[in-house]
Amino acid sequence: MPLDLLSVEKPARYMGGEMGSVVKPVADLRIALAFPDVYEVGMSHLGLRILYQILNTQDGIAAERAYTPWPDMAAQMAAEQVSLTTLETATPLAETDIIGFTLQYELSCTNILTMLRQAAIPVRAADRADGGPLIIGGGPGAYNPEPLAPFFDAFLLGDGEEAVLEIAQCVRDWKRLGNSDKQELLAQLAGIPGVYVPSFFNLVYHDDGRVASIQPLKSGYTTVRRRFLPDIEAAAFPDSPIIPFMKTIHDRVAIEVARGCTRGCRFCQAGYIYRPLRERSPQRINELIETSLKNTGYEEISLLSLSTGDYSCIAPLLQELMARHAQGRVAVSLPSLRVGTLTPELIDEIRKVRKTGFTLAPEAGSERMRQVINKGISEQDLLEGAYNIFAAGWRLIKLYFMMGLPTETQDDLQAIPELARQVKNQARRSGGQGEVNVAVSTFVPKPHTPFQWQRQLSLDETRDRQRFLKDEMRRRKLNFKYQDAELSFMEGVIARGDRRLADVLERAVELGACFDGWNEHFSLQRWLQAFSECGIDPNWYLRERDQNELLPWDHLDAGIDKAFLLKELNRAHSEAATPDCRFGACSNCGVCDFKTVANRVVPEQQPALTASGLPATPDAITQRRLRMRFSKTGPIRYLSHLDLINLFTRAVQRAGVPILYSQGFHPHPRFSFATATSVGVESQAEYLDLFVGDIGADEALRRLNQVLPAGIAILESHEVDLKAPSLSPLIEATRYRVTLPGYDPETLRNQCVQFMAQESWVLVRAKKGQQQTIDLRRETRELSANGHSLELTIGRGKAIELTAAITGLTPDALKTVHIEKTSVVFVAY
């Protein structure tokens, strides 16, 4: 993207070139994996990483990434009339063969349409005729994609590991034959299990808005059943993922230990659409973790599943991970722990490296309400778990609840702050002090769950209950957070919507809707205007549905029998439990065929403890201090100082450099940089000190250069005394070369002479709300003109500030000039 990265908030979002990224300049099929949110959110999505690796291992197929540009970049693109491109090869999205959108969250719908508009692609599938890329969606949002159906050519329901290759091969073959008939391609895609082509169905509505019929338009294509991956043990998994330059939402090695869940919480869409349960073996998990840590340099492992504590071998697996990685200060986090699985032994293993935080999800405050939703945990389970956590040394527990669940009463609502307070009391019981953060979201009845027929709270009801909870939490001295009522309202409307909402979505985008999942960018007024102009009442979608009513997603088969969902709904109203089928009889939900599709649970076992191939923390007795000079060129010059620290934190781990660590609760690698160079300035003279164990300066240089990305290179490395002064105070001045293309050399020389003839040139700048003054003339040690370039040596001050003072140009006018830091002048010590 030929744009000014200095003008945007986080340039690293748009640079590309990360370690692990795959660039294929030539390919038979080019696929854009598009995540409709900002880079740091999309880069944390495991599903996208999996598809990226699977596709790029195929000869002739290039999978590249695209994310929604943040508003600052979007404004610049619009002003410069630059279209949205991929990160890997800067290919315009309109020139790719397939754009695959991840449908992760209902409120990202507007980002999808925004990205299509930014790519100059007609948003309606009917308007794309036979030209342009194929637009496909997948992810949990594909289980009711009807509000998006007019914009997409196809959707994939279910697991994508195998299906994505079949889709790619189908399009590749069609392309090789030189066929231009898109309908023929769609017909071929419809033959792939799990692929839903919405244009092959027509929805007819009653006068009151209910769906009257869902009419198949292709013979034999009446329903679409989700795609199942029978076993995840041998499935492809990214053990050499892309390593972002910047901090992302989940900045760690993420390993999926299991897919699916058998608990049967009646509110949980993921628990139904990802059935059956499929676990990875501890041996395979250890292999993936070992390779991933070596290839990434991360210092934290996250074990992912819908309920990681339910993993059959969780205790021995944690023991194994601690035995292998604790010495290397690698932490383990379990982001989805179920209260009933939280044993003292499990807590003790987690705390061995560092405390990564505890979030518990009782979901409901009262015992009755937890029976309604089939949560299967008692108040005593929660309180005992909280006590064990506080007793183990944690000082903060986060609790997650929902309000507005079916049959909820005022007593059930009151039980939320009462239970949270009892959890906080467990800290005192354990002999210490503790805090409890309470998060309460509004329940949204999702498709393919037993509660899909239930009503959702109205906006006014949601606000009333939030006010009540806020007062109750304050009275009990509990920290309280809640999702905005307006966001939950729109999430419910879209989640349960039909194709008529497409007009509303398109109009909302025309009115400026984008990043609706971000509070600061969401505008309910904008949406209400779109609804009004399209003649649709959004509240209609939040109503209770009749059990005999045809639902907009009834032609999409998630594998769960509708009769089973109705049975579960009735059991919820009678407060009856449905046992976990992993431990008892089959619940007859309809997912398993007991041949290829069935629960796959690894037998509980004790993995053999083996030594890790990763470097352990070096012996503190052997300490060395290495001083290094490195260059920062090309797009890497746009990295912030914090991004640079993050880059080197990963690099020393990948390189196997025996780095020393700081002391304290959260140990960090011991290295320090000289003064930060301004973003956008290239440099041949960046310096850092590394505190290491037994490794020589030359060997450390060699290892680091093997793993650093293009644009960063260690140029010199030598050992200095451990007690030598830190770098920053040693720098007396900095030399820069500023190139001004098209600038008259004679004028530049005269301006240099005039500037040096002045006694002072005072600059006033604002920093952190305070004014600073700096005399640029007195700080200028040397200044000369060489053709179109300035050669300058300054003490304090920025090269761009001095260039502006010399030439009379504004800093904004100088944003595109090339500035290079050539060397530094050190004081003697």
Residue pairs with C-beta under 8 A, 6 or more apart in sequence:
1 14
1 77
1 82
1 85
1 90
2 80
2 82
3 14
3 73
3 76
3 77
3 80
3 82
4 76
4 815
4 816
5 11
5 14
5 15
5 635
5 638
5 680
6 638
6 679
6 680
6 815
7 72
7 76
7 815
8 14
8 70
8 72
8 73
8 76
9 70
9 72
10 39
10 40
10 70
10 246
10 640
11 638
11 639
11 640
11 679
12 39
12 244
12 245
12 246
12 638
12 639
12 640
12 643
13 38
13 39
13 40
13 67
13 69
13 70
13 73
13 246
14 39
14 69
14 73
14 87
15 87
15 245
15 635
15 636
15 638
15 639
16 87
16 88
16 90
16 635
17 634
17 635
17 636
17 709
17 710
17 711
18 242
18 243
18 244
18 245
18 709
19 242
19 243
19 650
19 707
19 709
20 240
20 241
20 242
20 243
20 295
20 296
21 65
21 87
21 88
21 242
22 52
22 56
22 62
22 63
22 88
23 88
23 89
24 56
24 62
24 88
24 89
25 89
27 60
27 61
27 62
28 60
28 61
28 172
28 175
28 176
29 60
29 61
29 62
29 97
29 98
29 168
29 171
29 172
29 175
30 62
30 64
30 91
30 95
30 96
30 97
30 98
31 55
31 61
31 62
31 63
31 64
31 96
31 97
31 98
31 99
31 100
31 168
32 64
32 65
32 66
32 86
32 91
32 93
32 96
32 98
32 99
32 100
32 133
33 48
33 51
33 52
33 55
33 63
33 64
33 65
33 66
33 100
33 102
34 65
34 66
34 67
34 93
34 99
34 100
34 101
34 102
34 112
34 115
35 41
35 42
35 45
35 48
35 65
35 66
35 67
35 68
35 101
35 102
35 104
36 68
36 101
36 102
36 104
36 108
36 109
36 111
36 112
36 114
36 115
37 67
37 68
37 104
37 105
37 108
37 111
37 515
37 517
38 67
38 68
38 70
38 515
39 67
39 244
39 246
39 248
40 244
40 246
40 247
40 248
40 249
41 67
41 248
41 249
42 48
42 65
42 67
42 102
43 67
43 242
43 244
43 248
43 249
44 248
44 249
44 250
44 251
45 102
45 104
46 254
46 256
46 304
47 102
47 138
47 139
47 160
48 65
48 102
49 238
49 241
49 242
50 160
50 161
50 236
50 237
50 238
51 63
51 100
51 160
51 161
51 164
52 63
52 65
52 238
52 242
53 236
53 237
53 238
53 240
53 241
54 161
54 164
54 165
54 236
55 61
55 62
55 63
55 164
55 165
55 168
56 62
56 63
57 236
58 165
58 168
60 172
61 168
61 172
62 88
62 89
64 86
64 87
64 88
64 89
64 91
64 96
65 86
65 87
65 88
66 84
66 85
66 86
66 87
66 93
66 99
66 115
67 87
68 111
68 114
68 115
68 514
68 515
69 77
69 84
69 118
70 515
71 514
71 515
71 521
74 114
74 118
74 514
76 82
77 83
77 84
77 118
83 92
83 93
83 94
83 118
83 119
83 120
84 92
84 93
84 115
84 118
84 119
85 91
85 92
85 93
86 93
86 96
92 119
92 120
93 99
93 115
93 119
93 121
93 133
94 119
94 120
94 121
94 132
94 133
95 133
96 133
97 133
97 134
97 171
97 175
98 133
98 134
98 136
98 167
98 168
98 171
99 119
99 121
99 133
99 134
99 135
99 136
100 136
100 137
100 138
100 164
101 112
101 115
101 135
101 136
101 137
101 138
101 152
102 137
102 138
102 139
103 112
103 137
103 138
103 139
103 140
103 141
103 142
103 145
103 148
103 155
104 139
104 140
104 141
105 141
105 491
105 517
106 141
106 490
106 491
106 494
106 495
107 487
107 490
107 491
107 494
107 516
107 517
107 522
108 516
108 517
109 147
109 148
109 494
109 505
109 516
110 505
110 508
110 509
110 513
110 514
110 515
110 516
111 514
111 515
111 516
112 137
112 148
112 151
113 123
113 151
113 505
113 506
113 509
114 509
114 514
116 122
116 123
116 135
116 151
117 123
117 509
121 128
121 132
121 133
121 135
122 128
122 132
123 151
123 506
123 509
124 150
124 151
124 506
125 135
125 150
125 151
125 152
125 153
125 198
125 199
126 150
126 199
128 135
128 153
128 182
129 182
130 180
130 181
130 182
134 153
134 154
134 171
134 185
135 151
135 152
135 153
135 154
136 152
136 153
136 154
136 155
136 156
136 167
137 145
137 148
137 152
137 154
137 155
137 156
138 155
138 156
138 157
138 160
140 269
140 270
140 273
141 148
142 155
142 156
142 157
142 196
143 157
143 226
143 269
143 273
143 447
143 448
143 553
143 556
143 558
144 447
144 448
144 495
144 496
144 497
144 552
144 553
144 556
145 152
145 155
145 196
145 198
146 198
146 203
146 497
146 498
146 499
146 501
146 552
146 553
147 494
147 497
147 498
147 499
147 501
147 502
147 505
148 502
148 505
149 198
149 499
149 502
150 198
150 499
150 502
151 502
151 505
152 198
153 182
153 186
153 189
153 197
153 199
154 167
154 186
154 189
154 190
154 195
154 196
154 197
154 198
155 195
155 196
155 198
156 163
156 164
156 167
156 194
156 195
156 196
156 227
157 194
157 195
157 196
157 224
157 225
157 226
157 227
157 556
157 557
157 558
158 194
158 226
158 227
158 228
158 229
158 273
159 194
159 226
159 227
159 228
159 229
159 259
160 227
161 229
161 235
161 236
162 227
162 229
163 192
163 193
163 194
163 195
163 227
166 192
167 189
167 192
167 195
170 185
170 188
170 189
170 192
171 185
171 189
174 184
174 185
174 188
179 185
186 197
186 199
186 200
187 197
187 218
189 195
189 197
190 196
190 197
190 200
190 218
190 221
193 225
193 227
194 224
194 225
194 226
194 227
195 224
196 224
196 556
197 218
197 221
198 499
199 217
200 216
200 217
200 218
200 221
201 214
201 215
201 216
201 217
201 555
202 214
202 215
202 217
203 211
203 213
203 214
203 215
203 498
203 499
203 552
204 211
204 212
204 213
204 214
204 215
205 211
205 212
205 498
205 500
206 212
209 540
210 549
210 550
211 498
211 549
211 550
211 551
211 552
211 554
212 550
213 550
214 550
214 552
214 554
214 555
216 222
216 555
222 555
223 555
223 556
223 557
224 555
224 556
224 557
225 557
225 559
226 273
226 556
226 557
226 558
226 559
228 559
228 596
228 597
229 235
229 259
229 278
230 278
230 596
230 597
230 598
230 600
231 278
231 600
232 256
232 258
232 259
232 278
232 279
232 280
233 280
233 281
233 284
233 600
237 255
237 256
237 288
238 292
239 288
239 291
239 292
239 295
240 291
240 292
240 295
240 296
241 292
241 295
241 296
243 296
243 297
243 650
244 251
245 636
245 639
245 643
245 646
245 647
245 709
246 639
246 640
246 643
246 646
247 642
247 643
247 646
250 302
251 298
251 300
251 646
252 298
252 299
252 300
252 301
252 302
252 333
253 289
253 292
253 293
253 296
253 298
253 300
253 301
253 302
254 302
254 304
255 280
255 285
255 288
255 289
255 292
255 301
255 302
255 303
255 304
256 280
256 304
256 305
257 279
257 280
257 285
257 303
257 304
257 305
257 308
257 311
257 314
257 317
258 277
258 278
258 279
258 280
258 305
258 306
258 308
258 310
258 311
259 274
259 277
259 278
259 305
260 274
260 275
260 276
260 277
260 278
260 306
260 599
261 268
261 270
261 271
261 274
261 275
261 277
261 305
261 306
261 307
261 310
262 275
262 276
262 277
262 580
262 581
262 582
262 599
263 271
263 307
263 310
263 338
263 374
263 376
263 580
264 271
264 374
264 568
264 578
264 580
264 581
264 587
265 271
265 363
265 373
265 374
265 375
265 376
266 372
266 373
266 374
266 449
266 450
266 451
266 568
266 569
266 572
267 363
267 373
267 402
267 405
267 443
267 445
267 446
267 449
267 451
268 306
268 449
269 446
269 447
269 448
269 449
270 306
271 306
272 448
272 449
272 558
272 560
272 565
272 589
273 448
273 558
273 559
273 560
274 306
275 559
275 560
275 589
275 591
276 591
276 592
276 597
276 598
276 599
276 600
277 582
277 599
277 600
277 601
278 599
278 600
279 311
279 312
279 600
279 601
279 602
280 602
281 602
282 313
282 316
282 317
282 320
282 602
282 605
282 607
283 607
285 303
285 317
286 317
286 320
286 321
286 324
286 607
289 301
289 321
289 325
290 324
290 612
290 613
290 614
292 298
293 301
293 325
293 330
293 614
293 653
294 613
294 614
294 654
295 654
296 650
296 653
296 654
297 649
297 650
297 651
297 652
297 653
297 654
297 655
297 707
298 330
298 650
298 653
299 329
299 330
299 331
299 649
299 653
300 330
300 331
300 332
300 333
300 356
301 321
301 325
301 330
301 331
301 332
301 333
302 332
302 333
302 334
302 335
303 311
303 314
303 317
303 332
303 333
303 334
304 335
304 336
305 311
305 336
306 336
307 336
307 337
307 338
307 341
308 314
308 334
308 335
308 336
308 337
309 334
309 336
309 337
309 338
309 340
309 341
309 342
309 346
310 338
310 341
311 317
312 601
312 602
312 603
312 604
313 602
313 604
313 605
313 607
314 334
314 341
314 346
315 343
315 345
315 346
315 349
316 604
316 605
316 606
316 607
317 607
318 332
318 346
318 349
318 350
319 349
319 606
319 609
320 607
320 609
321 332
322 332
322 349
322 352
322 353
323 609
324 609
324 610
324 611
324 612
324 614
325 332
325 353
325 612
325 614
326 352
326 353
327 612
327 616
327 617
328 612
328 614
328 615
328 616
328 617
329 353
329 354
329 617
329 661
329 667
330 353
330 614
331 353
331 354
331 356
332 349
332 350
332 353
332 356
333 350
333 356
333 357
334 350
335 359
337 358
337 359
337 360
338 361
338 377
339 360
339 361
339 362
339 377
339 381
339 382
339 385
340 376
340 377
340 381
342 360
342 385
342 388
342 389
343 388
344 388
344 392
347 388
347 389
347 392
348 392
350 356
351 392
351 393
351 394
354 665
354 666
354 667
355 393
355 394
355 665
357 394
357 396
357 398
358 389
358 394
358 396
358 397
358 398
359 397
359 398
359 399
359 400
360 382
360 385
360 386
360 397
360 398
360 399
360 400
361 399
361 400
361 401
362 370
362 375
362 377
362 382
362 399
362 400
362 401
362 419
363 370
363 373
363 375
363 400
363 401
363 402
363 405
364 370
364 372
364 373
364 375
364 401
364 402
364 405
364 412
364 415
364 416
365 401
365 412
365 413
365 414
365 415
365 416
365 417
365 418
365 419
365 420
366 411
366 412
366 415
366 419
367 378
367 379
368 412
368 575
369 405
369 407
369 408
369 412
369 415
370 376
370 377
370 378
371 575
371 576
371 577
372 405
372 406
372 407
372 572
372 573
372 575
373 405
373 572
374 568
374 571
374 572
374 577
374 578
376 577
376 580
379 419
379 422
382 419
382 423
383 422
383 423
383 426
386 397
386 423
386 426
386 427
387 426
387 429
387 430
389 397
389 426
390 397
390 426
390 427
390 429
390 430
390 432
390 434
391 430
391 431
394 434
395 427
395 432
395 433
395 434
395 435
396 434
396 435
396 436
396 437
397 423
397 434
397 435
397 436
397 437
398 436
398 437
398 438
398 439
399 420
399 423
399 436
399 437
399 438
399 439
400 439
400 440
400 441
401 416
401 420
401 438
401 439
401 440
401 441
402 440
402 441
402 442
402 443
403 413
403 416
403 440
403 441
403 442
403 443
403 457
403 462
403 465
403 466
403 469
404 442
404 443
404 456
404 457
404 461
404 462
404 465
405 412
405 443
406 443
406 451
406 454
406 572
406 573
407 572
407 573
413 465
413 468
413 469
414 472
416 438
416 440
416 469
416 472
417 438
417 469
417 472
417 473
417 475
417 476
417 478
420 436
420 438
420 473
420 476
420 478
421 436
421 476
421 478
423 436
424 434
424 435
424 436
424 476
424 477
424 478
426 434
427 433
427 434
427 435
428 434
435 479
436 478
436 479
437 478
437 479
437 480
437 481
438 473
438 478
438 479
438 480
438 481
439 480
439 481
439 482
440 466
440 469
440 480
440 481
440 482
440 483
441 482
441 483
441 488
442 456
442 457
442 462
442 482
442 483
442 485
442 488
443 451
443 456
443 457
444 456
444 488
444 491
444 492
444 495
445 451
445 452
445 453
445 454
445 455
445 456
445 492
445 495
445 496
446 452
446 495
446 496
447 495
447 496
447 551
447 553
448 553
448 558
448 560
448 565
449 565
450 565
450 566
450 568
450 569
450 572
451 569
451 572
452 496
452 545
452 551
452 565
453 544
453 545
453 546
453 547
453 549
453 569
454 544
454 545
454 569
455 542
455 543
455 544
456 488
456 492
456 496
456 542
457 465
457 488
457 542
458 489
458 539
458 542
459 485
459 486
459 489
462 485
462 488
462 489
463 485
466 482
466 485
469 480
469 482
470 480
470 482
473 479
473 480
474 480
484 519
484 522
486 522
486 524
487 516
487 517
487 519
487 522
489 524
489 538
489 542
490 516
490 522
490 524
490 527
490 538
492 541
492 542
493 501
493 538
493 541
493 542
494 501
496 541
496 542
496 552
497 541
497 552
498 552
499 552
500 534
500 536
501 536
501 541
503 534
503 536
504 527
504 530
504 531
504 534
504 536
505 530
507 529
507 530
507 533
507 534
508 526
508 527
508 530
511 526
511 529
511 530
512 523
512 526
513 523
513 526
513 527
513 530
514 521
515 521
515 522
516 522
527 538
528 538
531 537
531 538
545 551
547 566
547 569
554 562
559 589
559 590
559 591
559 597
560 589
560 590
560 591
561 588
561 589
561 590
564 587
564 588
564 589
564 590
568 578
571 577
571 578
578 587
579 585
579 587
581 587
581 589
581 599
582 599
582 601
586 592
591 597
592 598
592 599
614 656
615 656
615 657
615 658
617 658
617 660
617 661
618 658
618 659
618 660
618 692
618 693
618 694
619 693
619 694
620 660
622 693
622 694
623 660
623 691
623 692
623 693
623 722
624 691
624 692
624 693
624 694
624 695
624 719
624 722
625 689
625 690
625 691
625 692
625 719
625 720
625 721
625 722
625 724
626 689
626 690
626 692
626 695
626 697
626 700
626 717
626 718
626 719
626 720
627 687
627 688
627 689
627 717
627 718
627 719
627 720
627 724
627 727
628 687
628 688
628 689
628 690
628 700
628 701
628 704
628 714
628 716
628 717
629 685
629 686
629 687
629 714
629 715
629 716
629 717
630 686
630 687
630 688
630 712
630 713
630 714
630 715
631 682
631 683
631 684
631 686
631 712
631 713
631 715
632 639
632 644
632 677
632 682
632 683
632 686
632 711
632 712
633 682
633 683
633 684
633 711
634 682
634 710
634 711
635 711
636 709
636 710
636 711
636 712
637 679
637 680
637 681
637 682
637 683
637 711
638 679
638 680
639 647
639 679
640 679
641 673
641 676
641 677
644 673
645 673
647 708
647 709
647 712
648 671
648 688
649 668
649 669
651 704
651 707
651 708
652 659
652 669
652 671
652 690
652 704
653 659
653 669
654 707
655 700
655 703
655 704
655 706
655 707
656 703
657 690
657 692
657 695
657 700
657 703
657 704
658 692
658 693
658 694
658 695
659 669
659 670
659 671
659 690
659 691
659 692
659 693
660 669
660 670
660 691
660 692
660 693
661 667
661 668
661 669
661 670
662 668
662 669
662 670
670 690
670 691
671 688
671 689
671 690
671 691
672 688
672 689
672 726
672 727
673 686
673 687
673 688
673 727
674 686
674 687
674 688
674 727
674 728
674 730
674 731
674 824
675 727
675 728
675 731
677 683
677 686
677 821
678 798
678 799
678 800
678 819
680 815
680 819
681 736
681 799
681 819
681 820
681 821
682 818
682 819
682 820
682 821
683 820
683 821
684 715
684 820
684 821
684 822
684 823
685 734
685 735
685 821
685 822
685 823
685 824
686 821
687 727
687 824
688 727
689 720
689 726
689 727
690 700
691 722
692 700
696 719
697 717
697 718
697 719
698 717
700 717
701 714
701 716
701 717
704 714
705 713
705 714
708 714
724 829
725 829
729 827
730 826
730 827
730 829
731 824
731 825
731 826
731 827
732 795
732 825
732 826
732 827
733 781
733 793
733 794
733 795
733 824
733 825
734 793
734 794
734 795
734 821
734 823
734 824
734 825
735 782
735 791
735 792
735 793
735 821
735 822
735 823
735 824
735 825
736 790
736 791
736 792
736 793
736 794
736 799
736 819
736 820
736 821
736 822
737 789
737 790
737 791
737 819
737 820
737 822
738 789
738 790
738 792
738 799
738 800
738 803
738 817
738 818
738 819
738 820
739 788
739 789
739 817
739 818
739 819
739 820
740 748
740 788
740 789
740 790
740 803
740 807
740 817
741 788
741 817
741 818
742 788
743 788
743 807
745 785
745 787
745 788
748 785
748 788
748 790
748 807
749 785
751 785
751 806
751 807
751 808
752 783
752 784
752 785
752 790
752 806
755 761
755 777
755 780
755 783
755 805
755 806
756 777
756 780
756 783
758 777
759 777
760 775
760 777
760 778
761 775
761 776
761 777
761 805
762 773
762 774
762 775
762 776
763 773
763 774
763 775
763 776
763 797
763 801
763 805
764 771
764 772
764 773
765 771
765 772
765 773
765 774
765 801
766 772
774 796
774 797
776 794
776 797
776 801
776 802
776 805
777 805
779 794
779 795
779 796
779 797
779 802
780 792
780 793
780 794
780 802
781 793
781 794
781 795
781 825
782 791
782 792
782 793
783 790
783 791
783 792
783 793
783 806
784 790
784 791
784 792
785 791
790 803
790 806
792 799
792 802
792 803
793 825
794 802
799 819
799 821
800 811
800 814
800 817
800 819
801 811
803 809
803 814
803 817
803 819
804 810
804 811
804 814
807 814
